[in-house]
Amino acid sequence: MDVDTAIILFLTIWTLLDALLAHSTEIFLTILLIGTLITLELGEFFMRKESKDFLKSITYLLLIIFAIIVMKKVYEVLAG
């Protein structure tokens, strides 16, 4: 099994466990972001460039979604 396959397998298992255990979409997306960041940090040196670029684009998308979630929560707190 090559490294890209192991990384995809880890991320798939992480996503499935996250989907089963998360109580809301916001928690699911936040934990998915954490999983992709861990995968990118640990597997960056072992991945092919195409796989790394794809994972980085997913991470950027999840970061934007995370920022929207944070802004929504801050608004809820400030609105009282």
CYANA upper distance limits for C-alpha pairs under 8 A (distance plus 0.5 A):
  1 MET  CA      5 THR  CA      6.84
  1 MET  CA      6 ALA  CA      7.26
  2 ASP  CA      6 ALA  CA      6.97
  3 VAL  CA      7 ILE  CA      6.63
  3 VAL  CA     46 PHE  CA      7.02
  3 VAL  CA     47 MET  CA      7.15
  4 ASP  CA      8 ILE  CA      6.64
  4 ASP  CA     46 PHE  CA      8.39
  4 ASP  CA     47 MET  CA      6.47
  4 ASP  CA     48 ARG  CA      7.97
  4 ASP  CA     51 SER  CA      7.98
  5 THR  CA      9 LEU  CA      6.54
  6 ALA  CA     10 PHE  CA      6.63
  7 ILE  CA     11 LEU  CA      6.66
  7 ILE  CA     39 THR  CA      7.48
  7 ILE  CA     43 GLY  CA      7.70
  8 ILE  CA     12 THR  CA      6.51
  9 LEU  CA     13 ILE  CA      6.68
 10 PHE  CA     14 TRP  CA      6.55
 11 LEU  CA     15 THR  CA      6.55
 11 LEU  CA     35 GLY  CA      7.45
 11 LEU  CA     36 THR  CA      7.66
 11 LEU  CA     39 THR  CA      7.79
 12 THR  CA     16 LEU  CA      6.68
 13 ILE  CA     17 LEU  CA      6.63
 14 TRP  CA     18 ASP  CA      6.49
 14 TRP  CA     32 LEU  CA      8.10
 14 TRP  CA     35 GLY  CA      7.25
 15 THR  CA     19 ALA  CA      6.52
 15 THR  CA     32 LEU  CA      6.90
 16 LEU  CA     20 LEU  CA      6.73
 17 LEU  CA     21 LEU  CA      6.59
 18 ASP  CA     22 ALA  CA      6.13
 18 ASP  CA     28 PHE  CA      6.53
 18 ASP  CA     31 ILE  CA      7.33
 18 ASP  CA     32 LEU  CA      7.57
 19 ALA  CA     28 PHE  CA      6.84
 22 ALA  CA     27 ILE  CA      6.41
 22 ALA  CA     28 PHE  CA      5.82
 23 HIS  CA     27 ILE  CA      7.33
 23 HIS  CA     28 PHE  CA      8.04
 24 SER  CA     28 PHE  CA      6.76
 25 THR  CA     29 LEU  CA      6.62
 26 GLU  CA     30 THR  CA      6.67
 26 GLU  CA     69 ILE  CA      7.35
 27 ILE  CA     31 ILE  CA      6.59
 28 PHE  CA     32 LEU  CA      6.53
 29 LEU  CA     33 LEU  CA      6.60
 29 LEU  CA     62 LEU  CA      7.58
 29 LEU  CA     65 ILE  CA      8.33
 29 LEU  CA     66 PHE  CA      7.87
 30 THR  CA     34 ILE  CA      6.89
 30 THR  CA     62 LEU  CA      8.36
 30 THR  CA     66 PHE  CA      6.94
 31 ILE  CA     35 GLY  CA      6.73
 32 LEU  CA     36 THR  CA      6.74
 32 LEU  CA     62 LEU  CA      8.47
 33 LEU  CA     37 LEU  CA      6.63
 33 LEU  CA     59 THR  CA      7.03
 33 LEU  CA     62 LEU  CA      6.27
 33 LEU  CA     63 LEU  CA      7.58
 34 ILE  CA     38 ILE  CA      6.67
 35 GLY  CA     39 THR  CA      6.59
 36 THR  CA     40 LEU  CA      6.44
 36 THR  CA     55 LEU  CA      7.78
 36 THR  CA     58 ILE  CA      8.48
 36 THR  CA     59 THR  CA      6.83
 37 LEU  CA     41 GLU  CA      6.53
 37 LEU  CA     59 THR  CA      7.41
 38 ILE  CA     42 LEU  CA      6.55
 39 THR  CA     43 GLY  CA      6.14
 39 THR  CA     44 GLU  CA      8.17
 40 LEU  CA     44 GLU  CA      5.75
 40 LEU  CA     52 LYS  CA      7.81
 40 LEU  CA     55 LEU  CA      7.48
 40 LEU  CA     56 LYS  CA      7.96
 43 GLY  CA     47 MET  CA      6.55
 44 GLU  CA     52 LYS  CA      7.12
 47 MET  CA     51 SER  CA      6.82
 47 MET  CA     52 LYS  CA      6.56
 48 ARG  CA     52 LYS  CA      6.69
 49 LYS  CA     53 ASP  CA      6.56
 50 GLU  CA     54 PHE  CA      6.70
 51 SER  CA     55 LEU  CA      6.64
 52 LYS  CA     56 LYS  CA      6.57
 53 ASP  CA     57 SER  CA      6.74
 54 PHE  CA     58 ILE  CA      6.90
 55 LEU  CA     59 THR  CA      6.64
 56 LYS  CA     60 TYR  CA      6.66
 57 SER  CA     61 LEU  CA      6.78
 58 ILE  CA     62 LEU  CA      6.69
 59 THR  CA     63 LEU  CA      6.57
 60 TYR  CA     64 ILE  CA      6.82
 61 LEU  CA     65 ILE  CA      6.86
 62 LEU  CA     66 PHE  CA      6.48
 63 LEU  CA     67 ALA  CA      6.64
 64 ILE  CA     68 ILE  CA      6.87
 65 ILE  CA     69 ILE  CA      6.76
 66 PHE  CA     70 VAL  CA      6.69
 67 ALA  CA     71 MET  CA      6.66
 68 ILE  CA     72 LYS  CA      6.62
 69 ILE  CA     73 LYS  CA      6.74
 70 VAL  CA     74 VAL  CA      6.63
 71 MET  CA     75 TYR  CA      6.62
 72 LYS  CA     76 GLU  CA      6.76
 73 LYS  CA     77 VAL  CA      6.77
 74 VAL  CA     78 LEU  CA      6.63
 75 TYR  CA     79 ALA  CA      6.35
 76 GLU  CA     80 GLY  CA      6.72
